[in-house]
Amino acid sequence: MPIDWKSANVTPIYKKGDKKSVENYRPISLTSVVSKILEAIIKDQILNHFIDNKYFTNRQYGFIKGRSTIIQLTASLLLKPGMRVPLMSALNVVLHLRIIVWMFLVVYLCPV
């Protein structure tokens, strides 16, 4: 792998507050586009290998397509092993969780 693909230019980006304070900046790494593409290809190959060879358990939710952490949260908080739940009840739980997440995002990430 060429040395240029492995190196990154780190640039400080101002967040907020006093511009003279170091704590008010965050580092951004500017890396090669080719290295980002290569990294994505390698990640996909490793993930597919893990899925094809069943290295993930049924309890693995994050980082797998179609198995979000919201689904895991719903399952762990509301359903016990062997418990049967009517489909409409399960859909209502998912709807309520989406509303709660939406309210959190509006209140904490988009303050007026």
PyRosetta script that sets phi, psi and omega in degrees:
from pyrosetta import init, pose_from_sequence

init()
pose = pose_from_sequence("MPIDWKSANVTPIYKKGDKKSVENYRPISLTSVVSKILEAIIKDQILNHFIDNKYFTNRQYGFIKGRSTIIQLTASLLLKPGMRVPLMSALNVVLHLRIIVWMFLVVYLCPV")
pose.set_psi(1, 127.9)
pose.set_omega(1, 179.7)
pose.set_phi(2, -61.1)
pose.set_psi(2, 146.9)
pose.set_omega(2, -177.2)
pose.set_phi(3, -60.4)
pose.set_psi(3, -32.8)
pose.set_omega(3, 179.7)
pose.set_phi(4, -65.2)
pose.set_psi(4, -29.0)
pose.set_omega(4, 179.7)
pose.set_phi(5, -73.6)
pose.set_psi(5, -24.7)
pose.set_omega(5, -177.4)
pose.set_phi(6, -92.2)
pose.set_psi(6, -14.4)
pose.set_omega(6, -176.7)
pose.set_phi(7, -94.1)
pose.set_psi(7, 157.2)
pose.set_omega(7, 179.0)
pose.set_phi(8, -137.9)
pose.set_psi(8, 144.0)
pose.set_omega(8, 172.9)
pose.set_phi(9, -94.1)
pose.set_psi(9, 117.6)
pose.set_omega(9, -179.2)
pose.set_phi(10, -94.0)
pose.set_psi(10, 124.4)
pose.set_omega(10, -177.2)
pose.set_phi(11, -123.5)
pose.set_psi(11, 130.7)
pose.set_omega(11, 176.8)
pose.set_phi(12, -77.1)
pose.set_psi(12, 133.3)
pose.set_omega(12, 177.7)
pose.set_phi(13, -115.5)
pose.set_psi(13, 128.1)
pose.set_omega(13, -179.4)
pose.set_phi(14, -68.1)
pose.set_psi(14, 134.9)
pose.set_omega(14, 177.5)
pose.set_phi(15, -99.2)
pose.set_psi(15, -73.6)
pose.set_omega(15, -179.2)
pose.set_phi(16, -166.9)
pose.set_psi(16, 167.6)
pose.set_omega(16, 178.8)
pose.set_phi(17, 90.6)
pose.set_psi(17, -155.6)
pose.set_omega(17, -177.5)
pose.set_phi(18, -69.3)
pose.set_psi(18, 123.0)
pose.set_omega(18, -178.6)
pose.set_phi(19, -70.3)
pose.set_psi(19, -13.6)
pose.set_omega(19, 179.2)
pose.set_phi(20, -86.5)
pose.set_psi(20, -11.1)
pose.set_omega(20, -178.0)
pose.set_phi(21, -92.6)
pose.set_psi(21, 130.6)
pose.set_omega(21, -178.6)
pose.set_phi(22, -64.6)
pose.set_psi(22, -31.5)
pose.set_omega(22, -178.3)
pose.set_phi(23, -64.6)
pose.set_psi(23, -16.2)
pose.set_omega(23, -177.3)
pose.set_phi(24, -93.2)
pose.set_psi(24, 16.1)
pose.set_omega(24, 177.2)
pose.set_phi(25, -124.5)
pose.set_psi(25, 149.9)
pose.set_omega(25, 175.1)
pose.set_phi(26, -124.0)
pose.set_psi(26, 143.1)
pose.set_omega(26, -178.8)
pose.set_phi(27, -81.5)
pose.set_psi(27, 138.4)
pose.set_omega(27, 175.0)
pose.set_phi(28, -119.3)
pose.set_psi(28, 128.2)
pose.set_omega(28, 178.2)
pose.set_phi(29, -97.8)
pose.set_psi(29, 118.9)
pose.set_omega(29, 176.8)
pose.set_phi(30, -95.8)
pose.set_psi(30, 110.4)
pose.set_omega(30, -177.1)
pose.set_phi(31, -114.0)
pose.set_psi(31, 169.2)
pose.set_omega(31, -179.2)
pose.set_phi(32, -67.0)
pose.set_psi(32, 138.6)
pose.set_omega(32, 177.5)
pose.set_phi(33, -62.9)
pose.set_psi(33, -38.9)
pose.set_omega(33, 179.4)
pose.set_phi(34, -61.2)
pose.set_psi(34, -40.9)
pose.set_omega(34, -179.7)
pose.set_phi(35, -68.6)
pose.set_psi(35, -33.8)
pose.set_omega(35, 177.2)
pose.set_phi(36, -66.2)
pose.set_psi(36, -41.8)
pose.set_omega(36, 178.3)
pose.set_phi(37, -64.2)
pose.set_psi(37, -45.4)
pose.set_omega(37, 178.7)
pose.set_phi(38, -61.2)
pose.set_psi(38, -42.2)
pose.set_omega(38, 178.6)
pose.set_phi(39, -61.3)
pose.set_psi(39, -42.8)
pose.set_omega(39, 179.1)
pose.set_phi(40, -64.0)
pose.set_psi(40, -40.4)
pose.set_omega(40, 179.0)
pose.set_phi(41, -64.2)
pose.set_psi(41, -44.9)
pose.set_omega(41, 179.9)
pose.set_phi(42, -64.3)
pose.set_psi(42, -43.1)
pose.set_omega(42, 179.0)
pose.set_phi(43, -59.9)
pose.set_psi(43, -45.6)
pose.set_omega(43, 179.7)
pose.set_phi(44, -62.3)
pose.set_psi(44, -40.8)
pose.set_omega(44, 179.5)
pose.set_phi(45, -64.7)
pose.set_psi(45, -43.5)
pose.set_omega(45, 179.3)
pose.set_phi(46, -65.5)
pose.set_psi(46, -44.7)
pose.set_omega(46, 179.9)
pose.set_phi(47, -62.1)
pose.set_psi(47, -44.3)
pose.set_omega(47, 177.4)
pose.set_phi(48, -62.3)
pose.set_psi(48, -39.1)
pose.set_omega(48, 177.1)
pose.set_phi(49, -61.5)
pose.set_psi(49, -44.5)
pose.set_omega(49, 179.9)
pose.set_phi(50, -64.1)
pose.set_psi(50, -42.0)
pose.set_omega(50, -179.1)
pose.set_phi(51, -68.7)
pose.set_psi(51, -46.8)
pose.set_omega(51, -179.3)
pose.set_phi(52, -60.6)
pose.set_psi(52, -35.5)
pose.set_omega(52, -178.5)
pose.set_phi(53, -95.9)
pose.set_psi(53, 10.1)
pose.set_omega(53, 174.9)
pose.set_phi(54, 55.7)
pose.set_psi(54, 44.9)
pose.set_omega(54, 176.0)
pose.set_phi(55, -79.7)
pose.set_psi(55, -17.6)
pose.set_omega(55, 177.9)
pose.set_phi(56, -92.4)
pose.set_psi(56, 138.8)
pose.set_omega(56, 176.2)
pose.set_phi(57, -83.7)
pose.set_psi(57, 172.8)
pose.set_omega(57, 176.3)
pose.set_phi(58, -68.2)
pose.set_psi(58, -12.3)
pose.set_omega(58, 179.6)
pose.set_phi(59, -90.0)
pose.set_psi(59, -2.7)
pose.set_omega(59, 178.5)
pose.set_phi(60, -83.8)
pose.set_psi(60, 119.0)
pose.set_omega(60, -178.5)
pose.set_phi(61, -116.2)
pose.set_psi(61, -47.4)
pose.set_omega(61, -176.5)
pose.set_phi(62, -68.1)
pose.set_psi(62, 146.4)
pose.set_omega(62, 174.3)
pose.set_phi(63, 72.4)
pose.set_psi(63, 11.1)
pose.set_omega(63, 176.6)
pose.set_phi(64, -119.5)
pose.set_psi(64, 129.6)
pose.set_omega(64, -177.2)
pose.set_phi(65, -59.6)
pose.set_psi(65, 130.6)
pose.set_omega(65, 178.6)
pose.set_phi(66, 84.3)
pose.set_psi(66, 0.8)
pose.set_omega(66, 179.9)
pose.set_phi(67, -129.8)
pose.set_psi(67, 76.8)
pose.set_omega(67, -175.3)
pose.set_phi(68, -77.2)
pose.set_psi(68, 164.0)
pose.set_omega(68, 177.6)
pose.set_phi(69, -72.2)
pose.set_psi(69, -21.4)
pose.set_omega(69, 174.6)
pose.set_phi(70, -65.2)
pose.set_psi(70, -41.6)
pose.set_omega(70, 177.3)
pose.set_phi(71, -62.5)
pose.set_psi(71, -42.8)
pose.set_omega(71, 179.6)
pose.set_phi(72, -64.4)
pose.set_psi(72, -42.3)
pose.set_omega(72, 179.4)
pose.set_phi(73, -61.8)
pose.set_psi(73, -45.0)
pose.set_omega(73, 178.1)
pose.set_phi(74, -60.4)
pose.set_psi(74, -46.5)
pose.set_omega(74, -178.5)
pose.set_phi(75, -64.0)
pose.set_psi(75, -42.6)
pose.set_omega(75, -175.5)
pose.set_phi(76, -76.5)
pose.set_psi(76, -32.2)
pose.set_omega(76, -178.1)
pose.set_phi(77, -83.2)
pose.set_psi(77, -34.8)
pose.set_omega(77, -169.4)
pose.set_phi(78, -110.4)
pose.set_psi(78, -23.4)
pose.set_omega(78, -175.6)
pose.set_phi(79, -115.6)
pose.set_psi(79, 133.0)
pose.set_omega(79, 175.6)
pose.set_phi(80, -101.1)
pose.set_psi(80, 154.9)
pose.set_omega(80, -180.0)
pose.set_phi(81, -55.0)
pose.set_psi(81, 131.3)
pose.set_omega(81, 179.1)
pose.set_phi(82, 82.6)
pose.set_psi(82, -4.9)
pose.set_omega(82, -178.6)
pose.set_phi(83, -77.0)
pose.set_psi(83, 137.0)
pose.set_omega(83, 178.2)
pose.set_phi(84, -105.1)
pose.set_psi(84, 134.3)
pose.set_omega(84, -178.6)
pose.set_phi(85, -129.4)
pose.set_psi(85, 133.1)
pose.set_omega(85, 175.8)
pose.set_phi(86, -60.3)
pose.set_psi(86, 147.4)
pose.set_omega(86, -176.3)
pose.set_phi(87, -57.3)
pose.set_psi(87, -42.6)
pose.set_omega(87, -178.4)
pose.set_phi(88, -63.7)
pose.set_psi(88, -37.3)
pose.set_omega(88, 177.5)
pose.set_phi(89, -64.1)
pose.set_psi(89, -42.7)
pose.set_omega(89, 179.2)
pose.set_phi(90, -63.7)
pose.set_psi(90, -42.0)
pose.set_omega(90, 178.6)
pose.set_phi(91, -64.9)
pose.set_psi(91, -37.1)
pose.set_omega(91, 177.1)
pose.set_phi(92, -64.1)
pose.set_psi(92, -39.1)
pose.set_omega(92, 178.4)
pose.set_phi(93, -62.6)
pose.set_psi(93, -45.7)
pose.set_omega(93, 179.3)
pose.set_phi(94, -61.9)
pose.set_psi(94, -42.6)
pose.set_omega(94, 178.5)
pose.set_phi(95, -60.9)
pose.set_psi(95, -44.6)
pose.set_omega(95, 179.6)
pose.set_phi(96, -64.8)
pose.set_psi(96, -39.8)
pose.set_omega(96, 177.8)
pose.set_phi(97, -63.9)
pose.set_psi(97, -39.3)
pose.set_omega(97, 177.3)
pose.set_phi(98, -62.6)
pose.set_psi(98, -40.2)
pose.set_omega(98, 178.7)
pose.set_phi(99, -64.6)
pose.set_psi(99, -43.2)
pose.set_omega(99, 179.4)
pose.set_phi(100, -62.3)
pose.set_psi(100, -45.2)
pose.set_omega(100, 178.9)
pose.set_phi(101, -62.9)
pose.set_psi(101, -43.2)
pose.set_omega(101, 179.0)
pose.set_phi(102, -60.7)
pose.set_psi(102, -44.1)
pose.set_omega(102, 179.3)
pose.set_phi(103, -62.8)
pose.set_psi(103, -41.2)
pose.set_omega(103, 177.9)
pose.set_phi(104, -59.6)
pose.set_psi(104, -47.0)
pose.set_omega(104, -179.0)
pose.set_phi(105, -62.0)
pose.set_psi(105, -42.0)
pose.set_omega(105, -178.9)
pose.set_phi(106, -66.2)
pose.set_psi(106, -45.5)
pose.set_omega(106, -175.6)
pose.set_phi(107, -70.5)
pose.set_psi(107, -44.9)
pose.set_omega(107, -171.9)
pose.set_phi(108, -94.8)
pose.set_psi(108, -28.6)
pose.set_omega(108, -176.6)
pose.set_phi(109, -102.5)
pose.set_psi(109, -17.5)
pose.set_omega(109, -179.8)
pose.set_phi(110, -127.9)
pose.set_psi(110, 58.6)
pose.set_omega(110, -178.1)
pose.set_phi(111, -65.6)
pose.set_psi(111, 147.8)
pose.set_omega(111, -178.4)
pose.set_phi(112, -81.2)
pose.dump_pdb("model.pdb")
